[in-house]
C-alpha cells in the first residue's frame, strides 16, 4: 500500500442507514440537514431585521420542494443520455443527481411567488437567504461522499479520496485516489457563507438591496467553475465544454453585469441628487 493511499480520505462502506424495516439514504439525510441549517440561519437573519421568522418557514415549505424539483429537472435535462431506456429512474433522487443551478432557480422563483403573495419584500428576503443557501449546499454535498460520486481527476495528494473499483469511471479503473471535488465545493461554500455574513455586517450601509444575493450567485459560480473543471464523471457538453462550466460562466457574467449596472445607476442617482 502506497504512502499516498495511507494518507488519503476513505469513502464510506455504504450509503444507507438501516433502520429496520426502513433503509434511509445518507444522501437524503445530508440534504435534509442542509435544509434545516439553512432555514435556521435565514430565520435568525430575518428576525434580526425585524421580520417574523415564521415567514421564512412558510416560504421554505414551498421553496424547498420547488428547489428539489428544479434541481432534479436540471440534472435530467443536462444528463438526459443517462436516462434513455431508464426513464423510471428520473424520480430516484436518492441515487444522486441534483443540479444546483436548477435548484437555485426553482427555489428562488417559488420563494418569490410566496413572498409576493404575503406582501413581503423579495429583494430583502433574497439578501437574508444569501448566506443560508451556500450553508445548505455545503452540508448537502456530504451526500456525494456517501454515494462515492462527483469526484475529480486522479491525485496522490494527502487529502485524495479513495474510491471503490465499482464506482470508478471507465478509463480510470487503475486509479484508486481522486480529487474530492464535493469537499472542495463544500469548503468553498462555507467560506462564501463567512464572507457574505461579514459583508452584510460591515458593508450593510454600502450594499444596495439585493446585492448580497447577487454576490452569492457570483461567489458560488466562481467556485463551481474551477471545481467543475476537475471533475471526470460523464457530462453533457455544450460548445465542447461541460454544461455546468458553460452555465457557471454565464451566471458569473450575468451577476457581474447586474452588480456593475446597479452601481452605475446608484452613482448617477447620487450625482443627480447632489446637483
C-alpha positions as CSV (number, residue, x, y, z in Angstrom):
1,X,0.0,0.0,0.0
2,X,1.5,3.3,-1.1
3,X,2.1,6.3,1.3
4,X,-0.4,8.4,-0.7
5,X,-3.1,5.7,-0.2
6,X,-2.4,5.6,3.5
7,X,-2.8,9.4,3.7
8,X,-6.0,9.6,1.7
9,X,-9.6,10.1,2.8
10,X,-11.6,6.8,2.9
11,X,-15.0,6.5,1.3
12,X,-17.9,5.2,3.4
13,X,-18.6,1.5,3.1
14,X,-22.3,2.1,2.4
15,X,-24.8,4.8,1.6
16,X,-27.7,3.8,3.7
17,X,-28.7,3.8,7.3
18,X,-30.6,0.6,8.1
19,X,-33.5,1.2,10.5
20,X,-35.5,-2.0,10.2
21,X,-37.8,-2.1,8.4
22,X,-36.6,1.2,6.8
23,X,-33.5,2.0,4.8
24,X,-32.6,5.7,4.9
25,X,-30.2,7.0,2.3
26,X,-27.4,9.2,3.8
27,X,-27.7,11.4,0.6
28,X,-31.3,12.3,1.7
29,X,-30.2,12.9,5.3
30,X,-27.4,15.3,4.1
31,X,-29.9,17.3,2.1
32,X,-32.4,17.4,5.0
33,X,-29.6,18.5,7.4
34,X,-28.6,21.2,4.9
35,X,-32.2,22.5,4.6
36,X,-32.7,22.6,8.4
37,X,-29.4,24.5,8.9
38,X,-30.2,26.9,6.0
39,X,-33.7,27.7,7.2
40,X,-32.5,28.2,10.8
41,X,-29.9,30.7,9.6
42,X,-32.4,32.5,7.4
43,X,-35.0,32.7,10.3
44,X,-32.4,34.2,12.6
45,X,-31.3,36.8,10.0
46,X,-34.9,37.7,9.1
47,X,-35.7,38.2,12.8
48,X,-32.6,40.3,13.2
49,X,-34.0,42.7,10.5
50,X,-37.3,42.9,12.4
51,X,-39.2,40.3,10.4
52,X,-41.3,37.4,11.6
53,X,-39.1,34.2,11.4
54,X,-42.2,32.2,10.6
55,X,-42.2,34.0,7.2
56,X,-39.1,32.1,6.3
57,X,-40.6,28.8,7.4
58,X,-43.7,29.4,5.3
59,X,-41.6,30.3,2.3
60,X,-39.4,27.3,2.8
61,X,-42.4,25.0,2.7
62,X,-42.8,25.9,-1.0
63,X,-39.3,26.9,-2.0
64,X,-37.5,23.7,-0.8
65,X,-39.7,21.3,-2.7
66,X,-39.6,23.5,-5.8
67,X,-35.8,23.7,-5.5
68,X,-35.6,19.9,-5.3
69,X,-37.8,19.5,-8.3
70,X,-35.8,22.2,-10.2
71,X,-32.5,20.5,-9.3
72,X,-33.7,17.1,-10.5
73,X,-35.1,18.5,-13.7
74,X,-31.9,20.3,-14.4
75,X,-29.9,17.2,-13.8
76,X,-32.2,15.1,-16.1
77,X,-32.1,17.8,-18.8
78,X,-28.3,18.2,-18.8
79,X,-27.6,14.5,-18.4
80,X,-30.5,13.0,-20.3
81,X,-28.5,10.3,-22.2
82,X,-28.1,8.5,-18.8
83,X,-31.9,8.1,-18.6
84,X,-32.6,6.9,-22.1
85,X,-34.1,3.4,-21.6
86,X,-34.3,4.1,-17.8
87,X,-36.8,6.8,-17.5
88,X,-38.2,5.2,-14.4
89,X,-35.1,6.4,-12.6
90,X,-36.0,10.1,-13.1
91,X,-37.6,10.3,-9.6
92,X,-34.8,8.4,-7.9
93,X,-33.1,11.4,-6.3
94,X,-31.7,9.2,-3.6
95,X,-29.3,7.8,-6.1
96,X,-27.8,11.2,-6.5
97,X,-28.3,13.7,-9.3
98,X,-29.4,17.1,-8.2
99,X,-28.3,20.1,-10.3
100,X,-27.7,23.1,-8.0
101,X,-28.3,25.7,-10.7
102,X,-31.8,24.3,-11.3
103,X,-32.4,24.1,-7.5
104,X,-31.4,27.8,-7.1
105,X,-33.7,28.8,-9.9
106,X,-36.7,26.7,-8.8
107,X,-36.4,27.6,-5.1
108,X,-35.9,31.3,-5.7
109,X,-38.9,31.5,-8.1
110,X,-41.2,29.7,-5.8
111,X,-40.0,31.7,-2.8
112,X,-40.5,35.0,-4.7
113,X,-44.1,34.0,-5.6
114,X,-44.9,33.1,-1.9
115,X,-43.2,36.3,-0.7
116,X,-45.2,38.4,-3.2
117,X,-48.4,36.7,-2.1
118,X,-47.7,37.6,1.5
119,X,-46.6,41.2,0.6
120,X,-43.1,40.6,1.7
121,X,-40.1,42.5,0.2
122,X,-38.5,40.0,-2.2
123,X,-35.1,41.8,-2.6
124,X,-34.6,42.0,1.2
125,X,-35.5,38.3,1.6
126,X,-33.0,37.4,-1.1
127,X,-30.3,39.1,0.9
128,X,-31.4,37.3,4.0
129,X,-31.2,33.9,2.4
130,X,-27.9,34.6,0.5
131,X,-25.7,33.1,3.2
132,X,-28.2,30.4,4.1
133,X,-28.1,28.9,0.6
134,X,-24.4,28.0,0.4
135,X,-24.6,26.7,4.0
136,X,-27.3,24.3,2.9
137,X,-25.4,23.4,-0.2
138,X,-22.2,22.7,1.8
139,X,-23.9,20.3,4.1
140,X,-25.8,18.6,1.3
141,X,-22.6,17.9,-0.6
142,X,-21.7,15.3,2.1
143,X,-24.3,13.1,0.4
144,X,-21.9,12.8,-2.6
145,X,-19.3,11.3,-0.3
146,X,-21.6,8.5,0.8
147,X,-22.6,7.8,-2.8
148,X,-18.9,7.9,-4.0
149,X,-19.8,10.3,-6.8
150,X,-18.8,13.7,-8.2
151,X,-15.1,13.3,-7.6
152,X,-12.3,14.7,-9.8
153,X,-9.2,13.6,-11.5
154,X,-6.8,11.0,-10.0
155,X,-4.4,12.5,-7.5
156,X,-1.9,11.4,-4.8
157,X,-2.4,14.5,-2.6
158,X,-2.7,13.7,1.1
159,X,-6.4,14.6,1.0
160,X,-7.2,12.4,-2.0
161,X,-10.4,10.4,-1.8
162,X,-10.3,6.6,-2.0
163,X,-12.9,5.3,-4.4
164,X,-14.0,1.7,-4.6
165,X,-13.4,0.0,-8.0
166,X,-17.2,-0.3,-8.8
167,X,-17.5,3.5,-8.6
168,X,-14.6,4.4,-10.8
169,X,-15.4,5.8,-14.3
170,X,-14.3,3.9,-17.4
171,X,-10.7,4.6,-18.2
172,X,-9.8,5.2,-14.5
173,X,-10.0,1.6,-13.2
174,X,-6.3,1.6,-12.4
175,X,-6.5,4.7,-10.2
176,X,-7.7,4.4,-6.6
177,X,-7.5,8.0,-5.2
178,X,-9.1,11.1,-6.7
179,X,-9.7,14.8,-6.0
180,X,-12.7,15.1,-3.6
181,X,-14.4,17.8,-5.6
182,X,-17.5,17.6,-3.5
183,X,-15.4,18.5,-0.5
184,X,-13.7,21.4,-2.4
185,X,-17.2,22.8,-3.2
186,X,-18.4,22.3,0.4
187,X,-15.4,24.2,1.8
188,X,-15.8,26.9,-0.8
189,X,-19.4,27.3,0.1
190,X,-18.6,27.6,3.8
191,X,-16.0,30.2,3.1
192,X,-18.7,32.0,1.0
193,X,-21.1,31.9,4.0
194,X,-18.5,33.5,6.2
195,X,-17.7,36.2,3.5
196,X,-21.4,37.1,2.9
197,X,-22.1,37.3,6.7
198,X,-19.0,39.6,7.1
199,X,-20.0,41.8,4.1
200,X,-23.6,42.1,5.4
201,X,-22.3,43.1,8.9
202,X,-19.6,45.5,7.7
203,X,-21.0,46.9,4.5
204,X,-24.7,46.9,5.1
205,X,-24.9,50.7,4.6
206,X,-22.9,50.5,1.4
207,X,-24.6,47.5,-0.2
208,X,-27.8,48.1,-2.1
209,X,-30.8,45.8,-1.5
210,X,-30.4,42.6,-3.5
211,X,-26.7,43.0,-4.0
212,X,-25.8,40.4,-1.3
213,X,-27.7,37.8,-3.2
214,X,-26.1,38.8,-6.4
215,X,-22.7,38.4,-4.7
216,X,-23.8,34.9,-3.6
217,X,-24.5,34.0,-7.2
218,X,-21.2,35.4,-8.3
219,X,-19.3,33.7,-5.5
220,X,-21.0,30.3,-5.9
221,X,-20.5,30.0,-9.6
222,X,-16.9,31.2,-9.4
223,X,-16.2,28.2,-7.1
224,X,-18.3,25.9,-9.2
225,X,-16.3,26.9,-12.3
226,X,-13.0,25.6,-11.1
227,X,-14.4,22.6,-9.2
228,X,-16.3,21.5,-12.3
229,X,-13.1,21.7,-14.3
230,X,-11.6,19.0,-12.1
231,X,-14.5,16.5,-12.4
232,X,-14.2,13.4,-14.6
233,X,-17.8,12.0,-14.4
234,X,-19.7,11.8,-17.6
235,X,-21.5,15.0,-18.5
236,X,-23.3,16.6,-21.5
237,X,-21.2,19.2,-23.3
238,X,-22.0,22.5,-24.9
239,X,-19.5,24.3,-27.1
240,X,-17.1,21.5,-26.3
241,X,-17.3,22.2,-22.5
242,X,-19.2,20.6,-19.7
243,X,-22.6,22.1,-19.5
244,X,-22.1,23.2,-15.9
245,X,-18.9,25.1,-16.9
246,X,-20.9,27.0,-19.5
247,X,-23.7,27.7,-17.1
248,X,-21.2,28.9,-14.5
249,X,-19.6,31.2,-17.0
250,X,-23.0,32.7,-18.0
251,X,-24.0,33.1,-14.3
252,X,-20.7,34.8,-13.5
253,X,-21.1,37.3,-16.4
254,X,-24.8,37.9,-15.5
255,X,-24.1,38.6,-11.8
256,X,-21.1,40.8,-12.7
257,X,-23.3,42.8,-15.2
258,X,-26.0,43.2,-12.6
259,X,-23.6,44.5,-10.0
260,X,-21.9,46.9,-12.4
261,X,-25.3,48.2,-13.7
262,X,-26.7,48.7,-10.2
263,X,-23.5,50.5,-9.0
264,X,-23.5,52.8,-12.1
265,X,-27.2,53.5,-11.6
266,X,-26.7,54.3,-7.9
267,X,-23.8,56.7,-8.7
268,X,-25.9,58.5,-11.3
269,X,-28.8,59.0,-8.8
270,X,-26.3,60.2,-6.2
271,X,-24.8,62.7,-8.7
272,X,-28.3,63.9,-9.7
273,X,-29.3,64.4,-6.1
274,X,-26.2,66.5,-5.4
275,X,-26.9,68.9,-8.2
